[in-house]
Structures are given as C-alpha cells and as structure tokens.
C-alpha cells in the first residue's frame, strides 16, 4: 500500500505515523526525544525512528514509504532542509533533510516548522478547511502562528513568517527572551497565564487550566488575569488581521483548551477593536496534538505529487 512517513518532533517527545494516500493513519507510534543525552542523541533518535517506520511499512504494508515529512521546533530553513536552531533540543544547523534522505535510502524528505506544519493541517483538513486565507495561532509555552494562503503555509523569506508571539503589544513591558519588551507571548501564552495565576494564588503548581476553572467559578483574581491575557491577545490578533486580512482565525494550543471561557471574551475583544477591518471567523483548532504529524504527512504527500507530476511532464 502506498504511504508516507510523518514525524512530529517536540521538545520532549516524537509522534509518528504512516499515512495513506487518503490521509488515513495506517500506523502510529510515539517515542521520547532523549534530549537529556544531548543534541546528537536527539538527531540519532530521529534517524533511528524514521528507519524503523520505514521497515514497518515494508513489512506490514508491502512497500517502502514513498516520501517522508518531518516537523521540528525552533528556527527551520525549510528550503535547504536545515534545522537551524532549537533551544529545547540544543541543536544548531543540523542538515536534517539530507541525513534523513540518506538514512531512508534516497526517498524525498520535507522538513517543516512544527507550528507552520500544524497550521497546514488545520488549514487543509481541520478547522480552516475550505478557507482560502487563514491564520493559525498556537497558544502554548509561547505563541506562534502560521499564515495560510490557498492550501499552503507561507514561511517567509528567512523562515520567520507567522511569529506573532513577538509582536509588541505592551511597549516597555515585560522583557522577552527574544530581546524585546512587551511581546504578546509574555502576556497571552499558556505559560504567561500560568505564571500570573501561580503568583496570585501563591501556589507554584497552579497553571492556566486552573485559572480558567477559577474564571468559571467567578473568582475575581482569575477574571482579572484572564481578561488581561484576552486583551493582549486581541491586540496582537487585530494587528495580524490588519496586515494579513485572513478569512478565518484558528486558535489552538493549551490555552484554547479552555473552550468558550477563552473564545467568548476573545471574540468580543477583537470585535471591539476592529474599525475598517473585516472581522474574521474565530474558531478553535480541530486536530489537537495530531496536527503536527498530520501536517508532516501532507508535506510528504506534496513531495510525492510533485515527483509524479515531474515524471508525467518528462
């Protein structure tokens, strides 16, 4: 059966699948990255995992994979297939596409940024399906985005497109590791809300999910922290929609798991801020933590389609 390898590498774990031509997940697997053993061990683990997936496909599906797609965090040079930098994994300038192509006996390999790859999946087969222009925003440890245009995701001239988390929404505000002050992700990410709620309660273990529950219980401290995050997020999103004019805003990540506790006030806050801009639909992501893996599969199938088209042309 014709299939591709899809691999989503996170800070602590890897999710993988063998994906059929119809998008069906024919086999799934998970593995730790082994980052505690250093960046070289992480790369070796990725290569070994991919090789095992290829062998599984040969044995159980009757053929080797036609291509592979890999989503990784950090800074990614998608054109040259280089994992340029990832703080969580400790690597710099890893020629991952070349290494994987060699390990997988020469099949084509696509390398993508994890959030943009997840956004690709949400745009094509998830919450943004059928939308010609969308913006996917993931509210997790930080905040990152993916700009969707006619079924593809724009990576930008240098691989930095969609980094909405580093739009300054509070000039002179909280310092950000990026070197700026007042970045969106310092106020509206899941980690920022967790930090604020832990400080308010004096409980170091309190997190954003606890804050959301307290909001639902009409806790005034939680309501204040939550609204501050919503207001900052709305400011950042209105800046983005002013520049990009998306038809749909797809919001995912840990903070979005609060459901309407987030989406109801967020829609109101965005509506209050728009003037001449067209108000987009604001919807929750649909694919959850499978988005990166599904997106990696889409990248791989795009390579297969490209190869098939080239063969037909020649």
Number of C-alpha atoms within 10 A of each C-alpha: 14 16 28 33 29 31 30 30 24 18 17 14 13 21 22 27 25 27 26 18 14 8 15 12 18 15 16 14 12 14 14 15 24 20 19 11 9 13 19 15 15 21 21 14 18 24 19 15 20 22 17 13 25 24 16 17 22 14 11 12 16 11 15 22 25 18 26 31 29 30 29 26 21 21 20 25 22 17 13 13 21 20 24 17 18 17 11 13 24 15 18 15 14 18 16 22 22 18 18 26 17 14 15 23 11 13 17 20 27 27 28 29 26 26 26 32 29 32 35 31 29 30 32 19 19 20 24 28 15 13 16 16 20 32 29 31 28 27 23 18 18 20 27 24 24 30 25 27 16 12 18 19 23 16 21 10 9 11 16 18 16 24 18 23 24 22 21 21 23 16 12 11 14 14 13 15 10 8 9 15 19 20 27 28 28 28 28 29 28 24 21 21 28 24 19 20 26 18 12 15 13 10 11 12 11 18 18 25 18 17 25 25 14 17 20 13 11 11 13 11 14 24 17 12 22 24 17 15 24 23 20 23 25 25 20 24 23 20 18 19 20 16 10 14 18 22 18 23 25 26 25 27 22 18 23 24 19 17 12 12 16 20 18 11 16 21 18 13 19 20 16 10 16 16 10 7 13 13 20 18 14 20 18 24 25 18 17 16 15 15 25 32 30 33 30 35 34 26 26 27 25 15 21 21 11 12 14 11 11 10 9 8 7 5
